[in-house]
Amino acid sequence: MTKDDIFDRIQAILHETFDIAADRVTPVARLYEDLDIDSIDAVDLIVQLKPLVGKRLQPEAFKSVRTVQDVVDALYSLVHDSAAA
């Protein structure tokens, strides 16, 4: 799975679940400030991203996440860490 694949999936989830226009979901978009994602929404997002990784996602992995690209990078490293294990 590439970073582009992950970004596309995140974009789709944000659009379908939170009714955020797809053109607002860019790599530099800040989750809280630009997309109005609050902490409850963030938990919902993590739950929906779990199938991409195939294992339980630890909230600690997302503590430093601020932008859509941060989410992509965190998931990418989780996917590739589990693939290497």
C-alpha positions in Angstrom: 0.0 0.0 0.0 1.4 3.4 -1.0 1.1 6.7 0.7 -1.2 7.8 -2.2 -3.5 4.8 -1.5 -3.6 5.7 2.2 -4.3 9.4 1.3 -7.1 8.4 -1.0 -8.7 6.3 1.6 -8.5 9.0 4.3 -10.0 11.5 1.8 -12.9 9.1 1.1 -13.5 8.5 4.8 -13.5 12.2 5.7 -15.9 12.9 2.9 -18.3 10.0 3.5 -18.3 10.1 7.3 -17.8 13.7 8.1 -19.3 15.3 5.0 -16.0 17.2 4.3 -15.6 18.3 0.7 -12.9 16.1 -0.9 -11.1 19.2 -2.2 -10.7 20.5 1.3 -8.8 17.3 2.2 -5.2 18.0 1.2 -2.0 16.7 2.7 -1.4 20.1 4.4 -4.9 20.4 5.8 -4.9 20.6 9.6 -7.4 18.2 11.1 -8.7 20.4 13.9 -8.2 23.9 12.5 -9.0 23.3 8.8 -11.3 20.3 8.7 -13.1 20.8 12.1 -12.2 17.3 13.3 -12.7 17.1 17.1 -11.4 14.4 19.4 -14.5 12.3 19.1 -14.3 12.5 15.3 -10.6 11.6 15.5 -11.5 8.4 17.3 -14.1 7.5 14.6 -11.5 8.2 12.0 -9.0 5.8 13.7 -11.7 3.1 14.0 -12.3 3.4 10.2 -8.6 3.3 9.4 -8.0 0.1 11.3 -8.8 -2.2 8.3 -6.0 -0.5 6.4 -3.4 -1.7 8.9 -5.1 -4.9 9.8 -4.5 -4.6 13.5 -5.5 -2.5 16.5 -4.3 1.1 16.2 -2.8 2.6 19.3 -3.9 6.2 20.0 -0.4 7.0 21.0 0.7 6.6 17.4 -1.6 9.5 16.5 -0.8 11.9 19.4 1.5 14.1 17.3 -0.7 14.0 14.2 -1.8 17.5 13.1 -2.3 17.3 9.4 -3.7 14.8 6.9 -0.1 14.0 5.8 0.7 13.2 9.4 -2.1 10.6 9.4 -0.8 9.2 6.1 2.8 9.0 7.4 1.7 7.3 10.7 -0.4 4.7 8.9 2.2 4.1 6.3 4.8 3.3 8.9 2.4 1.1 10.8 1.5 -0.8 7.6 5.2 -1.3 6.7 6.2 -2.1 10.3 3.6 -4.9 10.4 4.6 -6.1 7.0 8.3 -6.4 8.1 7.4 -8.2 11.3 
